[in-house]
């Protein structure tokens, strides 16, 4: 099911609850689309209202991105950070739009991001923690340059993170992800960080673990 009423094209899976349902917003990775993470929406708790969104920048010949990647850069800045910050704001607005458009609980919003979607989940939730309760960040990392200025003064007391990464990831090195837990700990944010012996993807045991984590928090 799709709707044209919100700023980003998306798919939805309705909740078993007819009102005030917990909301999960899925943010896919670079070169993918809204169908990717949506494929496991049916395996999440049935009371969740799930929205899987398409990133705003079309790619050739197919797929979409939250921000451009420059593969042959020489200055260490391989991500288009201005574009990424724009997508952070787009996600923030989309949360507001979704809460207004659907029968969901504005105080029970979970972001589920993979790769680029994970990077943007960190950026959006830490910049606007009042809009998010839980974050599931898969195969991503924290980029402080994508946060809203002054983010560290925000109230993170109600935020919880589940973070995971593959030890064999050759797209985003696991060393980048290992900085996540110390970073979140420094902000006194509740968090879990797990590693699995896989590449740039989600292992079955990883999915089972995030399922159980989420069930306890929605």
Secondary structure, DSSP 8 states (H G I E B T S, - for coil): -B-SSSSS-EEEE--SSSSSEEEEEEE--TTB-THHHHTTGGGS-TT-EEEEE--SEE-SSS-EESS-B-TT-SSS--B-HHHHHHHHHHHHHHHHHHHHHSSEEEEEEEEEEETHHHHHHHHHHHH-GGG-SEEEEES----GGGS-TTGGGS--TT-EEEEEEETT-SSS-HHHHTHHHHHHHHTT-EEEEEEES-SSS--HHHHHHHHHHHHTT-
